[in-house]
Structure formats: C-alpha cells, structure tokens
Amino acid sequence: MKQFEKIWDWLSNYLLPQSNETIKVVVLCIVTATTFWFFNALNDNYSTRITYPIKFTYPDSALVQVKETPKKVSINVSGGGWNLLRKTFWFTITPVEVPLEDPVETKYILGNSLYSLIADQMTEIQLNFVENDTLKIDIDSLKSTKSKLTVDSTKINLAEGYQFTSEIKLSHDSAGFTGPARFIKDIPNTIALDIEEENITSDYSKELYLPTFGSSLVSRNPVEVEISFSVAKFIKQELMLPFEKINAPNDSNLFIFKDSLARISFEIREELAGNYDLDSIKLIVDYNDIQSSDSTVLPKAKILPSQLKNREIAFDSIHFEYLDR
C-alpha cells in the first residue's frame, strides 16, 4: 500500500503539479483504473503470434552462407498474459538450434518440421503451430583458386603517335581468390586487367581493384594491383642518304644504279628527333643480295646512331640496270 501511495504522489506532482484539484483527481483515477485493468488482463490466457529465434548449425567449417540464413520464425502460441509478455519483451530467449546434415544440398526447411524442436524448448506457454511455410537455405562450399594476372598492351588506348617505352609492370603477377564454390569455379586461370583510360599521353601508374566475380563474398589477395608503364610521343622521319657498295663482282661495271641515294624511314621519339649526326648513318648495298631475276636491291644499315638502334627502319629498294642483258 505504501508503494502505491508513492506512485500516486509522484503522478500527482509530475503530471499535474499546479492544475485544478478536480481535474487532477479525474486524471489520476483514469490512470489508476487503466493500470489495474492492464495488470488484471495479464492474468488471462491468450493466443498470439510471436517471433522466436532460431540458429542453423552444421559441422563443416569449410562452408559459407551465400545468403544469410533466417534468424527468426513466426509461431502461434497460447499462454497467460504475464508469460507471453516475458517471452516477447523482457527476456532474451535462447535460439532453437536447427542442425543441417547436408547444408550445401539443403535449399529449404519446412516450417512444420521445426515444431518439435521449438515445443521441446518452450516452457510456460503452449506452441500451437509454426506460421512459416518454408525457410530458404543458401549455403555453399568454401573454395580457393589462384589466377595469373596479365595486361594486354594492344587494348591500352594510347594517344595518336604515342608508343610504349617500357615494359608493362604489375606489382603482383598472380592473385588468390576464396569464396563460395559457385563463384570460384567461374574465375579463369588467367585474368586480363583492363585499363579504362583513353588517349594516354604520359607515364602511367595506377592501382586497379581486382574483380570479385559476382559476389562480395569472394575475397581477393591482393585486393588491388598496381600497373605502371612509360610512354613517349614518336614522329615519323624520312631521309635520303648515300650508300656504299660492297662485295662487287668482276663485272660490277655492268651494274648501273639508277638511284644515288637510298630512302629510309623510321619513327623516333619526338625529343630525340634531330639529335643525331646524319654522317653517322652508314648504308651499304651488297652485290650478293642482287637477284638476277630482279632489278632492285634493298640497302642495309651498316652503322646507326644510338638513337636509332632497336628501331624498325624501312628501306626503299634501289633500282639498277645490268647492261649485259
């Protein structure tokens, strides 16, 4: 009784501290009546729907949930108001463990198959039925694979006139992937990384994220790979240069060359163009290369400046006439 008086005094002072006494009495009577009605109602029996926690268990640790398994199930129960209130709001309920013998092959669980598992754990309230028809299960084996990483230089879009001046370097030449078997099986042995930038005109260095092949559950090691290479602009040059004849036969005087200069063409880095001595380029025409059935011969490079070494040089054929024909 003393506890009730304390509650009454607190409600009076908190809700209606300075209000009209008549209104205070009416309001407090309503609050009191409602409180008594509420606590009295909890003594009756009811049937209601509540959610009950469940936990799927399986022994093999080399498995992964592709989609999260259900954590609750809807059930219809009967019991006293106080017991239902405790099961719904006041206490943490230990989840019902649902064992899966073959998790990978199990695609769903029938709701009514959980009846006995839940009923055995229930106390103080009666389980009427499980409302869920089916619970979907999506578990897969955990697999790993390793793939080689490459970059196709022909698919890199350089600006017009630009060429590679270094090898394409990767910070890692391979990567490992781990995840659900259904996604891992689609990962190729070799992964070609794509560079999306176009019209590249400067040295390139960028970290690219490796793909997850359709699922965020696929882990990658490493997650990203750095790709780098150097480029420079090249221009085309053509030169007309004299040539030296070698290996002349005894009848060399019968060979009349119609061209005194040989045309050569090549591509060179723009900043190096003109930074070489034309006199350092020596061309030769070898009589041994002359075919009797042909009236042309290709000159060769005997000496080249360092700027032109390892460059592809095109030579125009030199025409001649053999007077003994």
NUBA-860941 format. One record per residue: residue number from 1; residue in one letter; x, y, z of N, C-alpha, C in turn. Coordinates in steps of 0.2 Angstrom, whole numbers. Layout:
(atom NUM "A" (X Y Z) (X Y Z) (X Y Z));
...
END
This chain:
(atom 1 "M" (4 -6 0) (0 0 0) (4 6 0));
(atom 2 "K" (10 6 4) (14 12 4) (17 13 -3));
(atom 3 "Q" (19 8 -6) (22 8 -13) (17 12 -18));
(atom 4 "F" (10 10 -17) (5 13 -21) (4 20 -20));
(atom 5 "E" (5 22 -13) (4 29 -12) (10 33 -14));
(atom 6 "K" (16 30 -15) (22 34 -18) (21 35 -25));
(atom 7 "I" (18 30 -28) (17 31 -36) (11 36 -37));
(atom 8 "W" (6 36 -33) (1 41 -33) (4 48 -32));
(atom 9 "D" (8 49 -27) (10 56 -26) (15 58 -32));
(atom 10 "W" (19 53 -34) (23 55 -40) (19 57 -46));
(atom 11 "L" (14 53 -48) (10 55 -53) (6 62 -52));
(atom 12 "S" (4 63 -46) (1 69 -45) (6 75 -46));
(atom 13 "N" (11 75 -43) (16 80 -44) (19 81 -51));
(atom 14 "Y" (20 76 -54) (24 76 -61) (19 78 -66));
(atom 15 "L" (13 75 -67) (8 76 -72) (4 83 -71));
(atom 16 "L" (2 84 -65) (-2 89 -64) (0 93 -58));
(atom 17 "P" (5 96 -58) (8 99 -52) (4 105 -49));
(atom 18 "Q" (1 109 -54) (-2 116 -52) (-9 116 -54));
(atom 19 "S" (-12 110 -57) (-18 111 -60) (-24 111 -55));
(atom 20 "N" (-30 111 -58) (-36 111 -54) (-36 104 -50));
(atom 21 "E" (-38 104 -44) (-38 98 -40) (-43 93 -43));
(atom 22 "T" (-49 96 -45) (-54 91 -48) (-51 87 -54));
(atom 23 "I" (-48 91 -58) (-45 88 -64) (-40 83 -63));
(atom 24 "K" (-36 85 -57) (-30 80 -55) (-34 74 -53));
(atom 25 "V" (-39 74 -49) (-42 68 -47) (-45 64 -52));
(atom 26 "V" (-48 67 -57) (-51 63 -63) (-45 59 -67));
(atom 27 "V" (-40 63 -68) (-35 60 -72) (-31 55 -69));
(atom 28 "L" (-30 56 -62) (-27 50 -58) (-31 44 -57));
(atom 29 "C" (-38 45 -57) (-42 40 -57) (-42 36 -63));
(atom 30 "I" (-42 39 -69) (-41 36 -75) (-35 32 -76));
(atom 31 "V" (-29 35 -74) (-23 31 -74) (-23 25 -69));
(atom 32 "T" (-26 26 -64) (-26 20 -59) (-30 15 -62));
(atom 33 "A" (-36 17 -64) (-41 11 -67) (-37 8 -73));
(atom 34 "T" (-34 12 -77) (-31 8 -83) (-25 4 -80));
(atom 35 "T" (-22 6 -75) (-16 2 -73) (-19 -5 -70));
(atom 36 "F" (-24 -4 -66) (-27 -10 -63) (-30 -15 -68));
(atom 37 "W" (-33 -12 -74) (-36 -16 -79) (-30 -20 -83));
(atom 38 "F" (-25 -16 -84) (-19 -19 -88) (-16 -25 -84));
(atom 39 "F" (-15 -24 -77) (-12 -29 -74) (-17 -35 -72));
(atom 40 "N" (-23 -34 -72) (-28 -39 -71) (-29 -43 -78));
(atom 41 "A" (-28 -39 -84) (-29 -43 -90) (-23 -48 -91));
(atom 42 "L" (-18 -46 -88) (-12 -51 -89) (-13 -57 -86));
(atom 43 "N" (-18 -58 -82) (-19 -64 -78) (-23 -69 -83));
(atom 44 "D" (-26 -67 -88) (-30 -71 -93) (-25 -75 -98));
(atom 45 "N" (-28 -80 -101) (-25 -83 -106) (-26 -80 -113));
(atom 46 "Y" (-21 -81 -117) (-22 -78 -124) (-18 -82 -129));
(atom 47 "S" (-20 -81 -135) (-17 -84 -141) (-14 -79 -145));
(atom 48 "T" (-8 -79 -147) (-5 -73 -151) (1 -76 -155));
(atom 49 "R" (3 -72 -160) (9 -73 -164) (15 -70 -161));
(atom 50 "I" (20 -73 -161) (27 -70 -159) (32 -73 -163));
(atom 51 "T" (38 -69 -163) (44 -72 -167) (48 -75 -162));
(atom 52 "Y" (51 -81 -164) (55 -85 -160) (62 -86 -163));
(atom 53 "P" (68 -85 -160) (74 -85 -163) (76 -92 -164));
(atom 54 "I" (80 -93 -170) (82 -100 -172) (89 -99 -174));
(atom 55 "K" (93 -104 -174) (100 -104 -176) (102 -111 -180));
(atom 56 "F" (104 -110 -186) (106 -116 -190) (113 -118 -189));
(atom 57 "T" (114 -124 -188) (121 -127 -186) (123 -132 -191));
(atom 58 "Y" (129 -132 -193) (132 -138 -197) (139 -138 -195));
(atom 59 "P" (142 -145 -195) (149 -146 -193) (154 -144 -197));
(atom 60 "D" (154 -144 -203) (159 -142 -208) (161 -134 -208));
(atom 61 "S" (167 -133 -206) (168 -126 -206) (170 -123 -213));
(atom 62 "A" (171 -127 -218) (173 -125 -224) (167 -124 -228));
(atom 63 "L" (162 -120 -225) (156 -118 -229) (155 -111 -228));
(atom 64 "V" (151 -108 -232) (149 -101 -232) (142 -99 -234));
(atom 65 "Q" (139 -95 -230) (132 -93 -231) (132 -88 -237));
(atom 66 "V" (129 -90 -243) (128 -86 -248) (123 -80 -247));
(atom 67 "K" (118 -82 -244) (113 -78 -241) (112 -79 -234));
(atom 68 "E" (111 -74 -230) (110 -76 -223) (104 -80 -221));
(atom 69 "T" (106 -85 -217) (100 -90 -215) (95 -86 -210));
(atom 70 "P" (89 -88 -210) (84 -85 -206) (86 -85 -199));
(atom 71 "K" (85 -80 -195) (86 -80 -188) (80 -80 -184));
(atom 72 "K" (74 -79 -187) (68 -80 -183) (63 -83 -187));
(atom 73 "V" (58 -86 -183) (52 -89 -186) (46 -87 -182));
(atom 74 "S" (41 -86 -186) (34 -84 -183) (31 -90 -181));
(atom 75 "I" (28 -90 -175) (25 -95 -172) (18 -93 -168));
(atom 76 "N" (13 -97 -168) (7 -95 -164) (7 -99 -158));
(atom 77 "V" (6 -95 -152) (7 -98 -145) (1 -96 -141));
(atom 78 "S" (0 -100 -136) (-6 -99 -131) (-2 -99 -124));
(atom 79 "G" (-5 -94 -120) (-2 -94 -113) (-5 -88 -109));
(atom 80 "G" (-3 -88 -103) (-5 -82 -99) (-2 -76 -101));
(atom 81 "G" (-5 -70 -100) (-3 -64 -102) (4 -62 -99));
(atom 82 "W" (5 -64 -93) (12 -62 -90) (17 -66 -94));
(atom 83 "N" (16 -73 -95) (21 -77 -98) (22 -75 -105));
(atom 84 "L" (17 -73 -109) (18 -70 -116) (22 -64 -116));
(atom 85 "L" (21 -60 -111) (24 -53 -110) (32 -54 -109));
(atom 86 "R" (33 -59 -105) (40 -61 -103) (44 -63 -110));
(atom 87 "K" (40 -68 -113) (43 -71 -119) (44 -66 -125));
(atom 88 "T" (40 -61 -125) (40 -56 -130) (45 -50 -129));
(atom 89 "F" (45 -47 -123) (49 -41 -121) (54 -42 -116));
(atom 90 "W" (53 -45 -111) (58 -44 -105) (64 -49 -105));
(atom 91 "F" (64 -54 -108) (70 -59 -108) (73 -61 -114));
(atom 92 "T" (79 -62 -114) (82 -65 -120) (81 -72 -121));
(atom 93 "I" (79 -74 -126) (77 -81 -127) (83 -85 -131));
(atom 94 "T" (85 -91 -128) (90 -94 -132) (87 -97 -138));
(atom 95 "P" (91 -96 -144) (88 -98 -150) (88 -106 -151));
(atom 96 "V" (83 -108 -154) (82 -115 -156) (87 -117 -161));
(atom 97 "E" (92 -122 -159) (97 -125 -164) (94 -130 -169));
(atom 98 "V" (94 -128 -176) (92 -132 -181) (98 -135 -185));
(atom 99 "P" (99 -142 -184) (105 -145 -187) (104 -146 -194));
(atom 100 "L" (109 -145 -198) (109 -146 -206) (114 -152 -207));
(atom 101 "E" (111 -158 -209) (116 -163 -211) (119 -162 -217));
(atom 102 "D" (116 -159 -222) (119 -158 -229) (118 -151 -231));
(atom 103 "P" (121 -146 -228) (120 -139 -229) (120 -137 -236));
(atom 104 "V" (125 -139 -240) (125 -137 -247) (119 -139 -251));
(atom 105 "E" (117 -145 -250) (111 -148 -254) (104 -146 -251));
(atom 106 "T" (104 -144 -245) (98 -142 -242) (96 -134 -245));
(atom 107 "K" (91 -134 -248) (89 -127 -251) (83 -124 -247));
(atom 108 "Y" (79 -128 -243) (74 -125 -239) (72 -130 -233));
(atom 109 "I" (69 -127 -228) (67 -131 -222) (59 -130 -221));
(atom 110 "L" (55 -135 -221) (48 -134 -220) (47 -131 -212));
(atom 111 "G" (43 -126 -212) (41 -123 -206) (39 -128 -201));
(atom 112 "N" (34 -133 -203) (31 -138 -198) (36 -143 -195));
(atom 113 "S" (42 -143 -199) (47 -148 -196) (51 -145 -190));
(atom 114 "L" (50 -139 -189) (53 -136 -183) (48 -136 -177));
(atom 115 "Y" (42 -139 -177) (38 -139 -172) (40 -142 -166));
(atom 116 "S" (43 -148 -166) (45 -152 -160) (51 -149 -157));
(atom 117 "L" (56 -146 -162) (62 -143 -159) (60 -137 -155));
(atom 118 "I" (55 -133 -157) (53 -127 -153) (49 -129 -147));
(atom 119 "A" (44 -134 -148) (40 -136 -142) (44 -138 -137));
(atom 120 "D" (49 -142 -138) (53 -145 -133) (57 -140 -128));
(atom 121 "Q" (58 -134 -131) (62 -129 -128) (57 -124 -124));
(atom 122 "M" (51 -124 -126) (46 -120 -123) (44 -122 -116));
(atom 123 "T" (43 -117 -112) (41 -118 -105) (36 -112 -104));
(atom 124 "E" (31 -114 -100) (26 -109 -98) (21 -107 -103));
(atom 125 "I" (22 -108 -109) (17 -106 -115) (17 -112 -119));
(atom 126 "Q" (11 -113 -123) (10 -118 -127) (11 -116 -135));
(atom 127 "L" (15 -120 -138) (16 -119 -146) (10 -122 -149));
(atom 128 "N" (6 -118 -153) (1 -121 -157) (3 -123 -164));
(atom 129 "F" (6 -119 -168) (9 -121 -174) (14 -116 -176));
(atom 130 "V" (18 -118 -181) (23 -113 -184) (20 -110 -191));
(atom 131 "E" (20 -103 -191) (17 -100 -196) (21 -100 -203));
(atom 132 "N" (27 -100 -203) (31 -100 -209) (30 -107 -213));
(atom 133 "D" (29 -106 -219) (28 -112 -223) (35 -115 -225));
(atom 134 "T" (40 -111 -227) (47 -113 -228) (52 -108 -226));
(atom 135 "L" (58 -110 -225) (63 -106 -223) (69 -108 -228));
(atom 136 "K" (71 -103 -232) (76 -104 -238) (83 -104 -235));
(atom 137 "I" (87 -109 -237) (94 -110 -235) (98 -109 -241));
(atom 138 "D" (103 -105 -241) (108 -105 -247) (115 -105 -244));
(atom 139 "I" (118 -111 -243) (125 -112 -241) (129 -115 -246));
(atom 140 "D" (135 -114 -247) (139 -117 -252) (146 -118 -249));
(atom 141 "S" (150 -123 -253) (157 -125 -250) (161 -119 -251));
(atom 142 "L" (166 -118 -247) (171 -113 -247) (177 -116 -251));
(atom 143 "K" (179 -112 -257) (184 -115 -261) (189 -109 -262));
(atom 144 "S" (195 -111 -265) (200 -106 -266) (203 -108 -273));
(atom 145 "T" (206 -103 -276) (209 -104 -283) (214 -98 -284));
(atom 146 "K" (219 -99 -288) (224 -94 -290) (224 -93 -297));
(atom 147 "S" (225 -86 -299) (225 -85 -306) (231 -80 -308));
(atom 148 "K" (233 -81 -314) (239 -77 -316) (236 -70 -319));
(atom 149 "L" (239 -65 -318) (237 -58 -319) (241 -55 -325));
(atom 150 "T" (238 -53 -330) (241 -50 -336) (238 -44 -338));
(atom 151 "V" (241 -40 -343) (238 -34 -346) (240 -35 -354));
(atom 152 "D" (234 -34 -358) (235 -34 -365) (237 -27 -367));
(atom 153 "S" (243 -26 -370) (245 -20 -372) (242 -17 -378));
(atom 154 "T" (239 -22 -382) (235 -20 -388) (229 -17 -386));
(atom 155 "K" (226 -18 -380) (220 -15 -378) (221 -8 -374));
(atom 156 "I" (227 -6 -373) (228 0 -370) (228 6 -375));
(atom 157 "N" (224 11 -373) (222 16 -378) (227 22 -377));
(atom 158 "L" (232 22 -381) (237 27 -381) (235 33 -386));
(atom 159 "A" (237 39 -385) (235 44 -389) (239 43 -396));
(atom 160 "E" (236 46 -401) (240 45 -408) (247 48 -408));
(atom 161 "G" (251 43 -410) (258 45 -411) (262 43 -405));
(atom 162 "Y" (259 40 -399) (262 38 -393) (264 30 -393));
(atom 163 "Q" (269 29 -391) (271 22 -390) (274 20 -383));
(atom 164 "F" (274 14 -382) (277 11 -375) (285 12 -376));
(atom 165 "T" (287 14 -370) (295 15 -370) (297 11 -364));
(atom 166 "S" (293 7 -361) (295 2 -356) (290 -4 -356));
(atom 167 "E" (292 -9 -352) (288 -15 -351) (282 -13 -347));
(atom 168 "I" (276 -16 -347) (271 -15 -343) (272 -19 -336));
(atom 169 "K" (272 -16 -331) (274 -19 -325) (268 -20 -320));
(atom 170 "L" (268 -25 -317) (262 -27 -312) (266 -28 -305));
(atom 171 "S" (262 -25 -300) (265 -26 -293) (264 -33 -291));
(atom 172 "H" (260 -37 -294) (259 -44 -292) (257 -48 -299));
(atom 173 "D" (260 -53 -300) (259 -57 -306) (254 -62 -305));
(atom 174 "S" (251 -63 -299) (245 -68 -298) (241 -66 -292));
(atom 175 "A" (235 -69 -291) (231 -67 -286) (227 -73 -284));
(atom 176 "G" (226 -73 -277) (222 -79 -274) (214 -77 -273));
(atom 177 "F" (210 -81 -274) (203 -80 -273) (200 -85 -268));
(atom 178 "T" (196 -83 -263) (192 -88 -259) (185 -86 -258));
(atom 179 "G" (180 -91 -259) (173 -89 -258) (169 -95 -260));
(atom 180 "P" (162 -94 -261) (158 -99 -262) (160 -102 -269));
(atom 181 "A" (159 -109 -269) (161 -113 -275) (158 -111 -281));
(atom 182 "R" (152 -109 -281) (148 -107 -287) (151 -101 -291));
(atom 183 "F" (155 -97 -287) (158 -91 -290) (165 -92 -291));
(atom 184 "I" (168 -96 -287) (176 -98 -288) (176 -102 -295));
(atom 185 "K" (172 -106 -296) (173 -110 -302) (173 -106 -309));
(atom 186 "D" (170 -100 -309) (170 -96 -315) (176 -92 -315));
(atom 187 "I" (180 -92 -311) (186 -87 -311) (191 -91 -316));
(atom 188 "P" (193 -87 -321) (198 -90 -326) (205 -91 -323));
(atom 189 "N" (209 -95 -326) (216 -96 -324) (220 -90 -325));
(atom 190 "T" (219 -86 -330) (222 -80 -332) (217 -74 -332));
(atom 191 "I" (219 -69 -329) (214 -63 -328) (218 -57 -332));
(atom 192 "A" (214 -55 -337) (217 -49 -341) (214 -43 -338));
(atom 193 "L" (218 -39 -335) (216 -32 -332) (215 -27 -337));
(atom 194 "D" (210 -23 -337) (208 -18 -341) (210 -11 -339));
(atom 195 "I" (213 -7 -343) (214 0 -342) (209 4 -345));
(atom 196 "E" (205 7 -342) (199 11 -345) (201 18 -348));
(atom 197 "E" (207 21 -345) (209 27 -348) (210 27 -355));
(atom 198 "E" (208 33 -359) (209 33 -366) (214 39 -367));
(atom 199 "N" (217 38 -373) (222 44 -376) (227 45 -371));
(atom 200 "I" (230 40 -368) (236 41 -363) (242 45 -366));
(atom 201 "T" (244 50 -363) (250 54 -366) (256 55 -361));
(atom 202 "S" (255 51 -355) (260 52 -350) (262 45 -347));
(atom 203 "D" (267 45 -343) (269 39 -340) (263 37 -335));
(atom 204 "Y" (261 30 -335) (255 28 -331) (257 24 -325));
(atom 205 "S" (253 25 -320) (254 22 -313) (248 22 -310));
(atom 206 "K" (244 16 -309) (238 16 -305) (237 10 -302));
(atom 207 "E" (233 10 -297) (231 4 -293) (224 2 -295));
(atom 208 "L" (223 -4 -298) (217 -7 -300) (214 -12 -295));
(atom 209 "Y" (208 -12 -294) (204 -17 -289) (203 -23 -293));
(atom 210 "L" (205 -29 -290) (203 -35 -294) (196 -36 -293));
(atom 211 "P" (193 -40 -298) (185 -41 -298) (184 -46 -293));
(atom 212 "T" (177 -46 -291) (175 -51 -286) (171 -56 -289));
(atom 213 "F" (170 -56 -296) (166 -61 -300) (159 -62 -297));
(atom 214 "G" (156 -57 -296) (149 -58 -295) (147 -58 -288));
(atom 215 "S" (151 -58 -283) (149 -59 -276) (154 -55 -271));
(atom 216 "S" (151 -52 -267) (156 -48 -262) (158 -53 -257));
(atom 217 "L" (156 -60 -257) (159 -65 -253) (165 -68 -255));
(atom 218 "V" (167 -66 -261) (174 -68 -264) (179 -63 -261));
(atom 219 "S" (184 -66 -257) (189 -62 -255) (195 -63 -260));
(atom 220 "R" (199 -57 -260) (205 -57 -265) (211 -56 -261));
(atom 221 "N" (217 -59 -264) (223 -57 -261) (228 -57 -267));
(atom 222 "P" (230 -51 -268) (229 -44 -265) (222 -42 -268));
(atom 223 "V" (220 -36 -265) (214 -33 -267) (215 -29 -273));
(atom 224 "E" (220 -26 -273) (222 -22 -279) (229 -23 -281));
(atom 225 "V" (230 -21 -288) (236 -22 -291) (239 -15 -294));
(atom 226 "E" (245 -14 -294) (247 -8 -297) (250 -9 -304));
(atom 227 "I" (248 -5 -309) (250 -6 -316) (254 0 -317));
(atom 228 "S" (260 -1 -320) (264 5 -322) (267 4 -329));
(atom 229 "F" (268 9 -333) (272 9 -339) (274 16 -341));
(atom 230 "S" (279 17 -346) (281 23 -348) (279 24 -356));
(atom 231 "V" (277 30 -358) (276 31 -365) (279 37 -367));
(atom 232 "A" (280 38 -374) (283 44 -376) (280 45 -383));
(atom 233 "K" (280 51 -386) (277 53 -392) (283 51 -398));
(atom 234 "F" (281 48 -403) (285 47 -408) (283 50 -415));
(atom 235 "I" (288 52 -419) (286 55 -425) (290 51 -431));
(atom 236 "K" (287 52 -437) (290 48 -442) (295 53 -446));
(atom 237 "Q" (301 50 -448) (305 54 -452) (308 50 -458));
(atom 238 "E" (309 53 -463) (312 50 -469) (318 54 -471));
(atom 239 "L" (323 50 -473) (330 53 -475) (332 50 -482));
(atom 240 "M" (335 54 -486) (339 52 -492) (346 52 -491));
(atom 241 "L" (349 46 -491) (356 46 -489) (360 42 -494));
(atom 242 "P" (367 43 -495) (371 40 -500) (372 33 -497));
(atom 243 "F" (375 28 -501) (376 21 -499) (383 19 -502));
(atom 244 "E" (385 14 -498) (392 11 -500) (390 4 -503));
(atom 245 "K" (394 2 -509) (393 -4 -512) (399 -9 -509));
(atom 246 "I" (397 -15 -508) (402 -20 -505) (401 -26 -509));
(atom 247 "N" (406 -30 -509) (406 -37 -512) (405 -36 -520));
(atom 248 "A" (408 -31 -523) (407 -30 -530) (410 -36 -534));
(atom 249 "P" (406 -39 -539) (409 -44 -543) (414 -41 -549));
(atom 250 "N" (417 -46 -552) (421 -44 -558) (418 -39 -563));
(atom 251 "D" (411 -41 -564) (408 -37 -569) (404 -31 -566));
(atom 252 "S" (406 -29 -560) (402 -24 -557) (401 -17 -561));
(atom 253 "N" (405 -16 -566) (404 -10 -570) (398 -11 -575));
(atom 254 "L" (396 -17 -575) (390 -18 -579) (383 -16 -575));
(atom 255 "F" (384 -15 -569) (378 -13 -565) (377 -6 -565));
(atom 256 "I" (372 -3 -567) (371 4 -567) (365 5 -562));
(atom 257 "F" (367 9 -557) (362 10 -552) (358 17 -554));
(atom 258 "K" (352 17 -554) (348 22 -556) (347 27 -550));
(atom 259 "D" (348 25 -544) (347 29 -538) (354 30 -535));
(atom 260 "S" (356 36 -533) (362 38 -530) (361 38 -522));
(atom 261 "L" (355 39 -521) (353 40 -513) (348 34 -512));
(atom 262 "A" (348 32 -505) (343 27 -503) (338 31 -498));
(atom 263 "R" (332 29 -499) (327 32 -494) (326 27 -488));
(atom 264 "I" (327 30 -482) (325 26 -476) (320 30 -472));
(atom 265 "S" (315 26 -469) (310 29 -465) (310 26 -458));
(atom 266 "F" (308 29 -453) (308 26 -446) (304 31 -442));
(atom 267 "E" (303 29 -436) (299 33 -430) (304 34 -425));
(atom 268 "I" (304 40 -422) (309 41 -417) (305 46 -412));
(atom 269 "R" (308 45 -405) (305 49 -400) (305 57 -402));
(atom 270 "E" (300 60 -401) (300 67 -403) (306 71 -400));
(atom 271 "E" (307 70 -394) (313 74 -391) (320 73 -394));
(atom 272 "L" (320 67 -397) (327 65 -400) (327 66 -407));
(atom 273 "A" (322 68 -410) (322 70 -417) (327 75 -419));
(atom 274 "G" (332 74 -423) (337 79 -425) (343 79 -420));
(atom 275 "N" (343 75 -415) (348 75 -410) (353 69 -412));
(atom 276 "Y" (354 69 -418) (359 64 -420) (363 66 -427));
(atom 277 "D" (369 64 -428) (373 66 -434) (371 62 -440));
(atom 278 "L" (369 65 -445) (367 61 -451) (373 57 -454));
(atom 279 "D" (379 60 -453) (385 57 -456) (387 51 -452));
(atom 280 "S" (384 50 -446) (385 44 -443) (381 38 -445));
(atom 281 "I" (376 39 -450) (372 34 -453) (376 31 -459));
(atom 282 "K" (378 25 -459) (381 22 -465) (377 16 -468));
(atom 283 "L" (375 17 -474) (371 12 -478) (376 8 -483));
(atom 284 "I" (374 2 -484) (378 -2 -489) (373 -5 -494));
(atom 285 "V" (375 -7 -500) (372 -11 -504) (377 -17 -506));
(atom 286 "D" (374 -23 -504) (378 -29 -505) (376 -32 -512));
(atom 287 "Y" (381 -33 -516) (380 -36 -523) (378 -43 -522));
(atom 288 "N" (379 -46 -516) (377 -53 -515) (370 -54 -514));
(atom 289 "D" (367 -48 -513) (359 -48 -512) (355 -47 -518));
(atom 290 "I" (359 -45 -524) (356 -44 -530) (354 -51 -533));
(atom 291 "Q" (347 -51 -535) (345 -57 -538) (345 -56 -546));
(atom 292 "S" (347 -61 -550) (347 -60 -557) (341 -59 -560));
(atom 293 "S" (335 -61 -557) (329 -60 -560) (325 -54 -558));
(atom 294 "D" (329 -50 -554) (326 -44 -551) (330 -38 -553));
(atom 295 "S" (327 -32 -553) (331 -26 -555) (331 -21 -549));
(atom 296 "T" (330 -24 -543) (330 -20 -537) (334 -23 -532));
(atom 297 "V" (337 -19 -527) (341 -22 -521) (339 -18 -515));
(atom 298 "L" (339 -21 -510) (337 -17 -503) (344 -15 -500));
(atom 299 "P" (345 -9 -498) (351 -7 -495) (350 -9 -487));
(atom 300 "K" (356 -9 -484) (356 -11 -477) (360 -6 -473));
(atom 301 "A" (358 -6 -466) (362 -1 -462) (368 -4 -459));
(atom 302 "K" (374 -1 -460) (380 -3 -458) (382 0 -451));
(atom 303 "I" (380 6 -450) (381 10 -444) (375 14 -443));
(atom 304 "L" (373 14 -436) (367 18 -434) (369 22 -428));
(atom 305 "P" (366 28 -427) (367 31 -420) (363 28 -415));
(atom 306 "S" (365 29 -409) (362 25 -403) (354 27 -403));
(atom 307 "Q" (352 33 -406) (345 35 -405) (341 31 -410));
(atom 308 "L" (344 28 -415) (340 24 -420) (341 16 -419));
(atom 309 "K" (345 14 -414) (346 7 -413) (340 4 -410));
(atom 310 "N" (338 -2 -412) (332 -5 -409) (326 -2 -412));
(atom 311 "R" (327 2 -417) (321 5 -420) (319 1 -427));
(atom 312 "E" (313 1 -429) (312 -3 -435) (313 2 -441));
(atom 313 "I" (317 1 -445) (319 5 -451) (317 2 -457));
(atom 314 "A" (313 6 -461) (311 4 -468) (315 6 -473));
(atom 315 "F" (318 2 -478) (322 4 -484) (318 4 -490));
(atom 316 "D" (318 9 -494) (316 8 -501) (321 5 -506));
(atom 317 "S" (318 1 -510) (323 -3 -515) (326 2 -520));
(atom 318 "I" (332 0 -521) (336 4 -526) (336 0 -533));
(atom 319 "H" (334 4 -538) (334 1 -545) (341 1 -548));
(atom 320 "F" (342 -4 -552) (348 -4 -556) (347 -7 -563));
(atom 321 "E" (351 -7 -567) (351 -10 -574) (357 -14 -575));
(atom 322 "Y" (357 -20 -578) (363 -24 -579) (363 -24 -587));
(atom 323 "L" (369 -21 -589) (370 -19 -596) (371 -26 -600));
(atom 324 "D" (372 -31 -597) (374 -37 -601) (367 -41 -603));
(atom 325 "R" (362 -38 -601) (355 -41 -603) (353 -40 -610));
END
